[in-house]
Amino acid sequence: PGGSEASLQLASLALGATKQAAPQMQPFVRMRNDLKSYLYNTDGLIFEREGYPVVFFNEKMNRFTLDRKGYHDMRDVAANVDMEYATGIAKAAIATAERLAR
């Protein structure tokens, strides 16, 4: 999540939505200033600066894992995507959006 209280509430909501919609996932929350957070390298910071609450759904990607094979290189193709994992992330995001809409 971003650094605001609203972002922390959004992260809590997302965590609950993920546990329900994608129980095979093992979600966790990394705080904005955690060195393993990847929020620093996203547009989320721009939205946060404008006052919007933000939360970032992500694999275990961070400044320490940027050199992994398949990250923005020639192996970054659909055939190498873990579709079960990607489906879990999508379900988590959709369930979070659905809860926010209520």
N, C-alpha and C positions, 0 to 999 in steps of 0.2 A: 504493500500500500504506500501511498504518498504519506507525507508527514502530518496531515491534518487529522483531527478527530473524526471528521466525516469519512476520510479514507480508511481509517481503522475500523469504523463501523461497516463500511462496504466490504472490507476484507473479511470481517467476521461473518457477514451475510454470505459471501462467496464460499467461505470455508464450509458452512452448513449446507449450502446448496450442492457443493461438490460431493460431500459425504453422502448425500441422499441420491443425487443423479448419477454419480459415477463411483460407486463404492469400491471398485477395484483400484482407484487412485489412492495415493497416499499424500494428500495435500498438506501443506504447511505454509506458514506466513513468515516471510523475511521482511524485517523492518527496512525502511527506506535507506537508512545509513549503514546497514549491514554490508560488509565488504563483498558478500556473495549475492547481494541484490543486483538485479540487472536493470532496475528502473532508471538508473542514471543514464542509460544509453537508449532511451526511448522517447517518443513524443509525450509520454505521460508527464514528464517534467514541465513541458510547456503548458499542458492543461492544468497541472497543479498550480503553476505560477499565476494562471488566470483565475484561480479560485475554485476549480472543479475538483471533487474528490476523485482519486484514481486508484485503481488496482490493476496489477499486471499478471496475467496468466502466462506461465512460462515453464518450459522444461528446466532442468537444473543448469541453466546457462548463466554464466557470470564472467567477470573479468579474468578468472582463473581457468576457464574452459573454452576461451575463444579460439584456441588453436585446434580444436577437435576436428577430425576429418568429417567432411560433409556439411560444414557450416560455411555457407556462401562460397563454395568452390564448385568444381565440375561434378562432384558427387552429390550435390544438393539437388536431387531429382526425386520425383514422386515414388519411384521404385524403391528408394531407400528410406521412405517414411514408415515409421512404426504406426500403422493405421489404427490399431487398437488404442494406442496411447493418444494419438491425435483425436480420435473419436471421444475419448475420455475428457480431454481438454475442451473440445467443442461442447460436450454435454454440460460441463461445469460452467462454461461461459453462458450458455443458453439458459440454464437453470437459474443462474444469478440474475440475468436480465429479466427473466420471468418473475422472480421474486421482487425485483425493483419495480416492475410494472404494477404489481399489486399494491 
